[in-house]
Amino acid sequence: MLLLPLTCGSRIWQSRTGVVLLLVTLALVVRLGLLTGLCLVTGQTEFADDFRYYRFFMDHPLGLITGEGLQEIPEAVIYSPLVPLQVWFPGGWLRLWTGEFVAQRFSMMLYEVAALGITVWTMTLICGPNKWGTKHWIGAILLVLVPGSIAASTLWGQEDSISALWTSFALVALIRGRPSLSALFGGIGLYTHKLFALLLSLGIWSSCVGARWKIVLTTGAVTASFTTFLLLRWNLTGVSPASYEYNAIYNSPSPWALIERLTGPFGFQRLQYVVLGCTLLILGLVARRLLYKPVTPDAAVVAVHTTFFVTFLGVQPEHHQWCMPFMVYFAWRCWLRNDWLSFLLAWSYSAWAYGYKIAYGLQARASASEDGKIVFRQWTGGLSDFLPELQLVFHVMVLLIGIFLIWRSIHSSLTQVQE
């Protein structure tokens, strides 16, 4: 009955603006309701370990450019230089009225929902709203309620939600037939969210036959400018680029962690170059497959990112935000052609990864946000006794879903974007 007005005639719901406004409003209402419940359950007691970094970013929005205040938390140098400025706006202002707990989550929610709105707009380009029926509305509603995306923004308030907005710009450029401009947003990601934003450029390059040299030149130019920035910052402020360090091996559902779990300590932490080499090799094989049998760019981006997520060590569920607009767009295409399996894989992938994160995080161990975790341990009660077993189940499921998603995406429909 609730869908009846949408499918039977109101003109506004047959326009792109109306569809975007409705779905964005729904997304906001659900997230605000969740945030309200979270505040009531936790009493705004922080349970996310990264809150120390976000507090620093709000206090020093230019800290990773000028080096100001970096002595307080020197490990923050691993973040991209414009991350603090984006966390500060609007989080730094909001905390004056709401406190840090709500401000960080609400601001990340705004970034994520803005990205969703742009993604929904691109979805309407495939199938105009005037042709939408009940099936279309159900699929669209599910896609603005992707569990992993909500968890990243509203539950944990992680800055990776910022990357979803930049990636949505890349999606629009790609849909408009401008793959080199789309790759530019991947390169800009070096400044705005993560060093691994170049995975986006790799996915676009591998699927856009007519624009590969432009994509290489664009990405190369941005990478060179970023390297120059790092050297200038080092010379002027003494802030040196940090080498990437893996998270604790059990902190992410990687195949390396599963091997160590089943066989005992193996010391993968000391085999960083082996892990990196294996990841690059498998990425290269996937990219080679896409070169010779290209799929749609959204499927290629999903394939490249998922390959990285499955093979690398230290990937967290919030990192799925790097390609979430492409994942949603890919899932929408699957929904429209009744490819229910691919839709389910894309929609649930980050949710299973968060299941792993929760099962891992709730186990008793030293943590900067231990007080908040205690609240959830008390809330879950006897379930805490089964957390190691649940973690193993989620671990296996994340790897299996990731592998199947790679397979489905590289066998997606053959369409190229030319420029």
N, C-alpha and C positions, 0 to 999 in steps of 0.2 A: 504493500500500500504506500509505503514511503517513497517508492520509486515512481509511482503513478504520475504525479505532477511533472516529473522530469521527462518521462517518456511520452506523455500524451499532449503536449502542446504548448507550454509556456515558451514564448519567443526568446526570452533572455537565455534560457538554458540551451538554446540552439545556436548561440553565438560563442565564439572562442573566449571572449571576455567573461561571459557568464559562467562558462564551464570552469575557467581558471579560478574565478572568484569563489565559486561554490566549493571546489575541491581544496583550495588554499584555506578557506574558512573552516572546513571540516578538519583539515590537518592541524590548524591552530587550536581549535576547540579540544581535540583529543589530547594534544600535547600539553595544553594548559591544565586540563583535568589531571593528567598524569603528574605534572609538576606540583600541583596542589596536594595530591595524595602523597607524593614523595616528601614534601615538607612536613605534613602531618605525621607520617611514620617515623621520620628521622629527627624531627625537631630541628632541621637544618644542620644536623651534625654531619660533617663532611666524611665521605667514604671513598672519594676518588683521590688516588695518590698524587695526581698531577696538579692538585690545587696550589701547591707551593709555587709552581711555575706561573700559573695564571695570576696569582697575587703579585708576583714580581712584574709581570707584563702590564698589569693595571697600574702599578706604581711607576713603571719606567717604560712607557710605550715606544720610546726610541732607544731603548737600552741595547738592542742588538745591532744598532747602527753606530751609536756613539761610544758604547761600552760602559755607559753610566750605570752604576749600581750592580754591575755584573759580578763584582767580588762577593756579593751576598749569596749568589747561587750560580757559580761559574759553569756548571753542567748545562745551563740553559742555552749555551752557545750552539748546541746541536739543532736548535730550531731555526727556521728560515727568518731572515732579518725583519720582515714586515709582519710576522705573526703577532708580536706584542701590540703593534698599532691596531690591528684588527680585533684583538681581544679587548683592548682598551675601549674601542668604539664598537658597540655602545656599552660594553660591560663595565668599564671604569666609571661611567656616569651613573649607570643604574644602581651600582652598589651603594651609592650615597643614600638611596631610599630603600633598597631591598636587602642589602647585605650581599656578600660575595657568593654565597651558595645559590641564591636565586638569580643574581645578575649574570653569572657566568652561563648558567643553563639557559636562561631566557635569551641571551644574546646569541648563543649558538643555535638555539631554536629558530631565531629570525633568519640567520644565514641559511639554515637547512631548508626552511619553508620557502624562502625566496628561490632557492635552487629548485625545489619541487615545482613551484609555480612556473618557472621557465621551462622545466622539463615537460610539464603538462601541456604547455603551449605547443611544444614541438610534437607531442603526441597527437594533438588535434590536426596537425598538418598531414598525418597519415590517413586519418579518417575524420572528416569534418563533423562537428557536433550535431549538425542537422541530420546526420545519418546514425546517430547514436541510439541504441536501444538498451534494454535492461542489461544485456551481456556487457556492453561497453562501460556502463556505469559501474557495474560490479568490479570489473577489472581495474578501472581507474581509481576507485575507492581503495581497493586493496593496495594499489601501488603508491598512494600517498600515505599509506599506513605500514610501510615496510618496517618490520620490527627492529632490524639492526640500525636503520637510520634514526629511528626514534630513540633508541638506546644511546647512540653516540651523542645526540644533541641534548635530549631532555633528561635522561637518567644521569649520564656522566658529564655532560657539558664539555665534551672534548673539542679541541680546536680544529680537529680534522673536518668538522662540519663546514668550516670556512672553505676548504678545498672543494666541497660539493658545489658551491656557488661559482667558483672559477671554472670548474669542469662543465657546468651547465652553459657557460658562455661558449666554451669550446664545442659543445654539442650543437648549439644554434648555428655557429659558423660552419660546422660540418654539414648540417642539414641544408644550409643555404648554398652549398657547393663551394665553400672556401676552406679546403683542408689545410692550406698553409697558415691561414689565420687561426684555424683551430689548433694547429700545432704550436702556434705562438703562445696560446694560453697554457699549453703544457710547459713551455720554456719559462714563462712568467712564474709558474709554480715554484721555481727555484727560489724566488724572492718571497712568495706569498704564503706557501704552506709546507711543501715537503720536497726534499731533494729527489725523491722517487717520482716526482711529477713527470719526469721524462718518459716514464712508461706510457703515458698518454700519447706522446709524440711517436713512440715506437708502434703503437697500435694503429695510429692514423697513417703513418708512413707505409706500413705493411699492406694496407688495404686500398690505398689511393694511387693507382698506377700512374696516372697522368701528372701527378704533382710531387713525385718523390724528391726530385732535386730541390724544389722550392722548400719542401718540408725540412730537408737536411740543412739547407742554408739558413732557414729561419731558426731552427732549433740550435744550430751551431753558433749563430750570432748571439742568441740570448745566453747560451752557456758560457761563451767567451766573456760577455759583459759581466756575468755573475762571478766568474773567476777573477776578473779585474777588480770587481767590488771587494771580494774577500781579501785580495792582496792589498788594496788601498786601506781597508779597515785595519788590517794587521799593521801596516806601516804607520797609520795615524793614531790608532788607539791601543795597539798592542794586543788586540783580541785576535787570536789565531783560530783558523778553522779547526773544528774538532774532528778527530777521526771517528767514523761510525763505530759504535759498540753495540753488540747484541744484547738484547734483554736476556734475563735468565731463561735457560732452555725450556723449562716447564711453563713459562709464561705465555706461550703461544702454541697453537696446535699444528706444529710442523712435523714432517716425517722423521726428522732427526730426533725430536723429543719422544716420538712414539717408539723409535728403535731403542732409545736409552731407557724408556719406561719398561720395555719388555725384556731387555737384555742386561740391564744394570748400567751404572755410570760408564760412559764411553769417552767423555772429554771432548764433545763437539765444540765447546767454547774455545778450545785451543786449535780447532781446525777451521778457522774462519775462511781461509782462502779456498779450502776444499768445498765448503758449503757455497761460497760465492761462485766458484767455478762450475759446480753442478747446476746452480740456478741459471747462470748465463748460458750454459750449454743447452738446457731444456728450453729456455726462452728463445734461443737461436733456432732450435728445431721447430718450435711453434711459429716463429716469424717466417721461417723458410716455407713452411706449409702454406701460410697466408700469402706469401709472395707468388707462389705458383698457382694456387687456387684461392684467389681472394674472395672474401665474404663481405658483407656490409660492414662499414667502418665501426658501427656500434658493436657488432659481434666481435670484430677484431680487437677492439679496446677491451671488451669483457674477457676475451681469451687471453690476452697478454697480462692483464692485471691478475686474473685468477691463477695463471701459471706461476706468477711471482708469489702470490699468497700461499699456494700449495707447496712450493719448493723452498722458499727462503726461511731463515731462522729469525724469529723475533717479530713476525707479523702479528699485529693486534686487530681485533674486529673493527675498531674505529677506522682502521686504514681502508676499509671497504668504501668509505666516503670518497676516496680519491676518484673512484669511477662510478659512484652511485647514480648520477644522471644517465650515464650510458647503460648501466645495468637496468634501470627502470625503463628506459626507452626500448632496450632489447627485449625485456620481459613483455612490454606492451605489444610489440610486433609478434611475439610468440603467442600471446593471448588472442590476438586478432585472427591468426591462422590456426587456432585450436591446438597449438602445441603445448598442451597442459604440462607435460613433464619439464620442458625447458623453463616455462613460466615459474613452476614451483621451485625448481633449482635456483633460479635467479632471485626469486622473492625471499626464500628462506635461508640462503647461504650465510648472510651476515648474522641472522638470528641464531643459528647453530654455533657460530663462532663466539657470540656473546654468551651462549650457554656454557661454553668452555671457560670463558673469562670469569663468569660468576662462580662456577664450581671451583675454580682455582682460587679466586680471591677470597672466598668465604672460609677457606681452610685456615686454621690458626697459624699465623706467622707474623714476624715483625713487620709493621707497616706504619707509614706516616699518618694514615687515617684509620687507625685501629678502632677508635671509638665508634666511628660510623659503621664499620663492619660488624662490631658486636651487636649493634641494633638489629642488623639483618640476620645474624646467627640466632638471636633470641626469637626473631619472628619466624624463622624456618623451623625451629624446634628440632625434632628428632631427625629431620632430613640431613642435618649436618653429619650424621654418622655415615652417610652413603656418598659424601661428596667425592672421594677419590674414584669410586666406581662410576659416578655420573660424569666426572671429568673424562674418564677413559671413553665412555660412550660418546660424549660430544666430540672428543678428539677424533675418533674413527669416522663419525658422521661428517665432520667438517672436511676431512681429507677426501672421503668418498664423493660427497656432493661437489667439491671443488673439481675433482677429476672428471666427473660426469658433465659438469658445466663447461669445462674446457672442450670436451668432446662435442657437446651439442652446439657450442658457439662456433667452432671451426668447421662444422658441417651445416652452418646456417645457409640461407638462400644467397645465391651468387649475384651480388650487385655491387658496383663500384661507384665511387664519387670521382668525377673528373674535374679538372680546373683549367 
